[in-house]
């Protein structure tokens, strides 16, 4: 499976701001490969804005469509007016591994439940518009046995297809390369086998 994730280093985030009826909505977005990365963002938002009225949040700590490692919170706003709309925007974006906090400073005008839901959703949508992305490729370990003389050729062929070599185990009869094969791509080693004149074996994992 291949899907986009925020292209942000660990421990960093992107910020944007939206004003609605004098209320300020500060949106924080981060790469969240796990719930701990999202929690770190929430802690930082609260530390930097201790006087804010609310720190509402949502995250998807997995691929798009993830059902287990997800969460959202209204943080004191009326139920269903903040966290869920934020989560729905993240879900609709097609992104995976993404965490979001929207910090609100109340501006004195009540927005009503519908107005709040729209404002939180808009804050996240605005933040996503400028969020950099990169592709994540889910991979399955596969083990290839080649002769010593064929190792360089095998590595070159794998590199040309952006298939990483994760480990190499050397023995008397050759080398076993453990590679990260894309989970959504059928294994086809015919071309490599031809290059290595048949001296290639796909081992059982």
C-alpha positions in Angstrom: 0.0 0.0 0.0 1.2 3.5 -0.9 -0.1 6.6 0.6 0.9 10.2 1.4 2.1 11.4 4.8 3.2 14.8 6.1 6.8 15.4 5.0 7.9 16.9 8.3 10.9 15.7 10.5 10.0 14.1 13.9 9.5 16.7 16.6 8.5 19.4 14.2 5.1 20.8 13.0 3.5 23.2 10.7 1.4 26.1 12.0 -1.3 28.2 10.4 -3.9 30.6 11.8 -7.6 31.3 11.1 -9.8 34.1 12.6 -13.5 33.6 12.9 -15.7 36.3 14.7 -12.6 37.5 16.6 -11.8 33.9 17.8 -8.3 32.7 16.8 -7.8 29.1 15.6 -4.2 28.1 15.5 -3.7 24.8 13.6 -0.7 22.5 14.3 0.0 19.6 12.0 2.6 16.9 12.4 3.8 13.5 11.1 2.3 11.0 13.5 3.6 7.4 12.7 2.3 6.5 16.2 0.1 8.0 18.9 3.2 9.1 20.9 4.2 11.5 18.1 0.8 13.1 18.2 0.8 13.3 22.0 4.1 15.1 21.9 2.5 17.7 19.6 -0.4 18.2 22.0 1.9 18.6 24.9 3.9 21.3 23.0 0.7 23.2 22.0 -0.5 23.3 25.6 3.0 24.4 26.8 3.2 27.2 24.3 -0.4 28.4 24.7 -1.3 27.8 28.3 -3.9 30.7 28.3 -5.8 29.3 25.3 -9.5 28.4 25.7 -9.2 24.9 24.1 -6.7 22.5 22.5 -8.9 20.3 20.3 -7.3 17.5 18.4 -7.5 14.6 16.0 -5.0 12.0 14.7 -4.6 9.0 12.4 -1.5 7.1 13.4 -1.6 4.7 10.5 -2.6 4.4 6.8 -5.7 6.1 5.4 -8.8 4.2 6.7 -7.0 3.1 9.9 -9.7 2.2 12.5 -7.6 1.4 15.6 -4.8 4.0 16.0 -7.1 7.0 15.7 -8.5 9.6 18.1 -10.1 13.0 18.5 -11.1 15.3 21.4 -13.3 18.4 21.8 -11.3 19.5 24.9 -14.3 21.2 26.5 -16.0 22.5 23.4 -19.6 21.2 23.0 -19.7 17.5 22.0 -19.1 16.8 18.4 -18.2 20.4 17.4 -14.4 20.2 17.2 -12.6 16.8 17.4 -14.9 14.9 15.1 -15.0 17.6 12.4 -11.3 17.8 12.5 -10.9 14.1 12.2 -13.3 14.0 9.3 -11.2 16.5 7.4 -8.1 14.4 8.0 -9.9 11.3 6.9 -11.1 13.0 3.7 -7.7 14.2 2.9 -6.3 10.8 2.1 -3.3 11.3 4.3 -2.0 8.8 6.7 0.2 9.2 9.8 -1.1 12.7 10.5 -1.8 14.5 13.8 -3.5 17.8 14.3 -4.2 20.2 17.2 -6.3 23.3 16.9 -5.7 25.8 19.7 -8.6 28.3 20.1 -8.5 31.7 21.8 -12.1 32.8 22.4 -12.9 36.1 20.9 -16.0 37.0 22.8 -18.6 36.0 20.2 -20.3 32.6 20.5 -20.3 30.7 17.2 -23.0 28.1 18.0 -22.5 24.4 17.5 -22.7 24.6 13.7 -20.4 27.6 13.5 -17.9 25.8 15.8 -17.9 22.7 13.6 -17.4 24.7 10.5 -14.6 26.8 12.0 -12.6 23.8 13.3 -13.0 22.0 10.0 -12.0 25.1 8.1 -8.9 25.6 10.3 -7.7 22.1 9.5 -8.5 22.4 5.8 -6.5 25.6 5.6 -3.6 24.0 7.3 -3.6 21.0 5.0 -3.4 23.2 1.9 0.2 24.1 2.5 1.3 20.8 4.2 4.2 19.1 2.4 3.7 15.4 1.6 5.8 12.4 0.8 4.8 8.9 -0.2 5.1 5.9 2.2 5.4 2.4 0.7 4.4 -0.5 3.0 7.0 -3.3 2.5 7.3 -7.0 3.2 10.7 -8.6 3.9 11.8 -11.0 1.2 15.0 -13.0 1.1 17.1 -13.5 -2.1 20.0 -15.9 -2.3 22.7 -15.0 -4.9 26.2 -16.0 -5.6 29.0 -13.7 -4.4 29.7 -12.7 -8.0 26.1 -11.7 -8.5 25.7 -9.5 -5.4 26.7 -6.2 -7.0 24.4 -6.9 -10.0 21.5 -7.8 -7.7 22.0 -4.7 -5.6 22.1 -2.5 -8.7 18.9 -4.0 -10.0 17.1 -3.6 -6.7 18.3 0.0 -6.4 17.0 0.9 -9.8 13.5 -0.2 -8.6 13.9 1.6 -5.3 13.8 -1.7 -3.4 16.0 -1.3 -0.3 18.4 -4.0 0.9 17.7 -4.2 4.7 20.3 -6.9 5.5 23.0 -9.1 4.0 24.0 -12.5 5.4 27.2 -14.1 4.0 27.8 -17.8 3.9 30.2 -20.2 2.2 27.9 -20.6 -0.8 26.9 -17.0 -1.4 24.9 -14.1 0.2 21.3 -13.8 1.3 19.9 -10.3 0.8 16.8 -9.3 2.8 14.9 -6.7 0.9 11.9 -4.6 1.5 9.6 -5.6 -1.3 6.6 -3.3 -1.9 3.5 -5.1 -0.4 1.3 -4.0 -3.3 3.7 -5.2 -6.1 3.8 -8.9 -7.2 7.2 -10.5 -7.0 8.7 -10.8 -10.5 12.4 -11.7 -10.5 12.5 -12.9 -14.1 14.7 -10.1 -15.4 17.1 -10.3 -12.4 17.3 -14.1 -12.7 18.2 -13.8 -16.4 20.9 -11.3 -15.6 22.4 -13.6 -12.9 22.1 -16.6 -15.3 19.7 -18.4 -13.0 21.9 -18.1 -9.9 19.1 -16.6 -7.9 16.8 -18.2 -5.3 13.8 -16.7 -3.6 13.8 -18.2 -0.1 10.8 -18.7 2.1 10.4 -16.0 4.7 
